[in-house]
C-alpha cells in the first residue's frame, strides 16, 4: 500500500454532542499522528445513529488514507461502530473465541458474571486484526479497507491511549513513508497578537520556502501568544537544526517578552527562577480570587518556592491581613498602584517570603467608573524596591482575570530576571 499521509478522526457517541462531555480523544490522536507526519485533515463527532455513522465513515474512507474511530465498541445496543463498519465494508461479523475468553477472564478476576451483552464485543469483522485491550473489554480493530486503513478504538481514554501506543502506532510507523514532524514553540507574554505578528512575520515568512520548509502558526490565549513552528520530512537532524535557528531569530527579535522556547509554562519558568535563588513567593489577590496561587501551585514541587497566598477582597481584610494603611485606601482606592504595592509588601512580610505579588482590579461586568473602567488591573511585585504596573484588559470577567494572572507571573518573571542572582533574603 502507498504511504499513509492523511487521516480523519471520528469520535462516536451521542454524549459527545452534549455540553456535558468533551472529546479529548481527538486531541490526543491528532498530536500523535502529527508526530509521525500524518496530517489530520478532519475531526468529527458522530452520535449513536446508524445512518449518520455510516455516512461519516464512508466519506472519510473515500477522502483519506487513514480513518480512526473512537467509541461505539461497548456491549450495549447503542454501540454501533462494529456493526456499521461490517455493513458498509460487506464483511461478516464472526465471534472470536480468544476475545470472548479474554472478556470472560476479565469478569472472573473481578468475581463477576459476564453479561450476555458483552458477547457483542467479541464479534469481529472477517479479516480484521484484533488489537488487545488490557484495560477494558472492548478490543480494537485494524482493517485494511481498500485504499484506506480503518482503525476502531474504544472510547475511554485509559483504554484507547495505551492501545494506540502499543498496537496502532508501530503499524502506522511502517506505513508513514519515513516522514516525521519536529516542532518547537516560542511562548510570549505581555504583547498583543498584532504586535507579535508585526515583528515575527518578516522573520518567519521566508521559512516556508527554505530548503527545509517550516510551517508557522500563531495561537493566542488571554495574556499569552504562542508561535508554533513545525518541519516535516525524513531528515530529523536537519529539521532540528533549521528549527533551532528559526527559534533563535524569533526569540532575539521578541525579547524580553519570550519566556519559553522549550515547552515550559510561565509558572514553571517562574518556579525555576525562584528555586535557583532559593526564594519563596507569596501572593495577595483581590479581583483574581486565588487564581494566581492556583496557577503557581499547578506546578509539581511548587512547595519548594511557593509560601502561600491571601485572598483579600474587602478593604478591611486588606488592612487586617496585609497591613494596607487605611489612609492609602481612602486617598487612592482599592484599585490603585499605592494599594497594590502595599499589598505586595504586606504579603511578603506577613508570610516571610522573599517576593510578594499583588493583584487588585475591576474584573466586571460591574464596578467600573470613567476613571477606572472595567478591565483596570494593578499588579505589583515586591522583591526589593517594588515594581508596579497598571493594565487595561479587555473581555469578559473570566478573560480579565486570566489576563491578570498571566500578567502578574510575567511581571514577576521579568523582575527576577532583571535582578542579579542572590541567595534567600529571609
Secondary structure as UniProt FT lines:
FT   STRAND          6..12
FT   HELIX           14..17
FT   TURN            19..20
FT   HELIX           25..35
FT   TURN            36..37
FT   STRAND          39..46
FT   HELIX           50..63
FT   STRAND          66..70
FT   TURN            77..78
FT   HELIX           81..89
FT   STRAND          93..95
FT   HELIX           97..109
FT   TURN            110..111
FT   HELIX           116..122
FT   STRAND          123..125
FT   TURN            126..127
FT   STRAND          129..131
FT   TURN            134..135
FT   STRAND          140..145
FT   TURN            146..147
FT   STRAND          148..153
FT   HELIX           157..163
FT   HELIX           164..168
FT   HELIX           169..175
FT   TURN            177..178
FT   STRAND          180..189
FT   HELIX           193..204
FT   HELIX           205..209
FT   STRAND          215..221
FT   TURN            222..223
FT   STRAND          224..233
FT   HELIX           236..254
FT   TURN            255..256
FT   STRAND          258..260
FT   HELIX           266..277
FT   STRAND          281..285
FT   TURN            287..290
FT   HELIX           291..297
FT   TURN            300..301
FT   HELIX           302..304
FT   STRAND          306..311
FT   HELIX           315..322
FT   HELIX           326..332
FT   HELIX           337..350
FT   TURN            351..352
FT   STRAND          355..361
FT   TURN            374..375
FT   STRAND          376..382
FT   STRAND          387..392
FT   HELIX           397..417
//
